[in-house]
Amino acid sequence: MVVAPSTVEVVRSAGGWLFDQVMAGWDATVLTADHADPRPLRILGARAVDLECAMAAPVRGPGPQAIAVDADLYGLDARVRRMVREALEGGVADVRLWGDRCPADLNSGVGSVQHRLSVAARAFKAQALAAAAAPTGSIDVTEVFRSGELPHVPGTSDPEPAAL
């Protein structure tokens, strides 16, 4: 699952990672706040869902196995923060954030993780950016995310270490 304010932001910041996960057999859902054309996400193999609808709907079935979140949206939306924390507490193995700022409520141990895009991911990301009418320029070979651990909250039991 990917959570971001816009389709263009998803494609620009996590599109290659998203494509590579889909090619590895994952079902990918993207929650965005905009109501943009879903075609760029379909090019990457993902399904577009409205963020507001998804946040208002009751959770059914198993949770996501991986989450990538725009760090600015994480900082602005308490529902997104809660979703990320619940995923970490539930043992989701791969939780990533992208953006310039590291959220203040995360451990100082949060570090950088790079995903090296496959050749196909770079090609499909370029096509998705073009479909979103975003500048394509040159597609970087890597996408950079932040990863770390969920900090301990006083008054709760110690959570198992999990990736963030």
C-alpha positions as CSV (number, residue, x, y, z in Angstrom):
1,M,0.0,0.0,0.0
2,V,1.2,3.5,-0.8
3,V,-0.3,6.6,0.8
4,A,0.3,10.1,-0.6
5,P,-1.4,13.4,-1.3
6,S,-1.3,13.0,-5.1
7,T,-0.8,10.5,-7.9
8,V,2.1,12.5,-9.3
9,E,3.9,12.4,-5.9
10,V,3.5,8.6,-5.8
11,V,4.8,8.1,-9.3
12,R,7.7,10.6,-8.8
13,S,8.9,9.4,-5.4
14,A,7.9,5.7,-5.2
15,G,6.8,4.7,-8.7
16,G,9.8,2.5,-9.5
17,W,9.6,0.7,-6.1
18,L,5.9,0.2,-6.6
19,F,6.3,-1.2,-10.1
20,D,9.0,-3.6,-8.9
21,Q,6.8,-4.9,-6.1
22,V,3.9,-5.5,-8.5
23,M,6.3,-7.4,-10.8
24,A,7.3,-9.5,-7.8
25,G,3.7,-10.6,-7.5
26,W,2.3,-8.1,-5.0
27,D,-1.2,-6.5,-5.2
28,A,-0.6,-2.8,-4.9
29,T,-3.1,-0.2,-3.7
30,V,-2.4,3.5,-3.7
31,L,-4.4,5.9,-1.5
32,T,-4.3,9.5,-2.7
33,A,-6.1,12.6,-1.6
34,D,-6.4,13.9,-5.2
35,H,-9.0,12.6,-7.7
36,A,-6.5,12.4,-10.6
37,D,-6.7,10.1,-13.5
38,P,-5.8,6.6,-12.3
39,R,-4.1,5.7,-15.5
40,P,-0.5,6.6,-14.3
41,L,-1.0,4.1,-11.4
42,R,-2.5,1.5,-13.6
43,I,0.7,1.8,-15.8
44,L,2.6,0.8,-12.7
45,G,0.3,-2.0,-12.0
46,A,-1.4,-0.4,-9.0
47,R,-5.0,0.2,-8.1
48,A,-6.0,3.8,-7.1
49,V,-8.3,4.4,-4.1
50,D,-9.5,7.7,-2.6
51,L,-7.7,8.4,0.6
52,E,-10.8,9.8,2.4
53,C,-12.9,6.7,1.4
54,A,-10.3,4.3,2.5
55,M,-9.8,6.0,5.9
56,A,-13.5,6.1,6.5
57,A,-14.1,2.4,5.6
58,P,-13.8,-0.4,8.2
59,V,-10.8,-2.5,7.9
60,R,-11.5,-5.9,6.4
61,G,-9.2,-8.8,5.7
62,P,-5.5,-8.9,6.3
63,G,-3.5,-5.7,6.5
64,P,-0.9,-4.7,4.0
65,Q,2.5,-6.4,3.9
66,A,4.3,-3.2,3.0
67,I,3.5,0.5,3.3
68,A,5.2,3.5,1.7
69,V,4.0,6.9,2.9
70,D,4.8,10.5,2.0
71,A,6.5,11.9,5.1
72,D,4.7,15.3,4.8
73,L,1.3,13.5,4.7
74,Y,2.4,11.4,7.7
75,G,3.1,14.6,9.6
76,L,-0.1,16.3,8.6
77,D,-2.7,13.6,9.0
78,A,-3.3,11.8,12.3
79,R,-5.2,9.0,10.6
80,V,-2.1,8.2,8.4
81,R,0.2,8.3,11.5
82,R,-2.2,5.9,13.3
83,M,-2.3,3.6,10.3
84,V,1.5,3.5,10.1
85,R,1.8,2.9,13.8
86,E,-0.8,0.1,13.8
87,A,1.0,-1.5,10.8
88,L,4.3,-1.4,12.7
89,E,2.7,-2.8,15.9
90,G,1.0,-5.5,13.8
91,G,4.4,-6.6,12.5
92,V,4.3,-5.3,8.9
93,A,7.8,-6.1,7.7
94,D,8.4,-3.2,5.3
95,V,7.2,0.4,6.2
96,R,8.9,3.2,4.3
97,L,8.6,7.0,4.2
98,W,9.8,9.3,1.6
99,G,10.4,13.1,1.7
100,D,12.9,15.6,2.9
101,R,11.8,15.8,6.6
102,C,11.9,13.0,9.0
103,P,8.8,12.9,11.3
104,A,9.7,14.1,14.8
105,D,7.9,11.2,16.5
106,L,10.2,8.6,15.0
107,N,13.4,7.3,16.6
108,S,16.6,9.2,15.8
109,G,17.8,5.9,14.4
110,V,15.7,6.4,11.2
111,G,18.0,6.0,8.3
112,S,18.1,6.0,4.5
113,V,17.2,3.0,2.4
114,Q,17.7,3.0,-1.4
115,H,15.7,0.9,-3.8
116,R,17.5,0.2,-7.0
117,L,15.0,0.3,-9.8
118,S,14.9,-2.4,-12.5
119,V,15.3,-1.3,-16.1
120,A,11.6,-2.0,-16.6
121,A,10.7,0.0,-13.5
122,R,12.5,3.1,-14.9
123,A,10.7,2.7,-18.3
124,F,7.3,2.2,-16.7
125,K,7.9,5.1,-14.3
126,A,8.7,7.4,-17.2
127,Q,5.5,6.3,-19.0
128,A,3.4,6.9,-15.8
129,L,4.9,10.4,-15.3
130,A,4.1,11.2,-18.9
131,A,0.5,9.9,-18.4
132,A,0.3,12.2,-15.3
133,A,1.5,15.2,-17.4
134,A,4.5,15.5,-15.1
135,P,8.0,16.3,-16.3
136,T,9.9,13.0,-17.0
137,G,13.4,14.3,-17.3
138,S,15.9,11.5,-16.5
139,I,14.7,8.8,-14.2
140,D,17.0,8.1,-11.3
141,V,18.3,4.6,-10.8
142,T,17.3,4.6,-7.2
143,E,14.5,5.8,-5.0
144,V,15.3,6.8,-1.5
145,F,13.1,6.1,1.6
146,R,13.5,6.4,5.3
147,S,13.5,3.3,7.5
148,G,13.9,2.7,11.2
149,E,12.0,1.5,14.3
150,L,8.8,2.4,16.0
151,P,9.7,4.3,19.2
152,H,8.6,3.0,22.6
153,V,5.6,4.9,23.9
154,P,5.7,5.2,27.7
155,G,2.9,3.2,29.5
156,T,2.8,0.5,26.8
157,S,4.6,-2.8,26.5
158,D,7.8,-2.7,24.4
159,P,6.9,-3.3,20.8
160,E,8.9,-5.8,18.8
161,P,11.4,-4.0,16.6
162,A,10.0,-3.4,13.1
163,A,11.2,-1.7,10.0
164,L,10.0,1.8,9.3
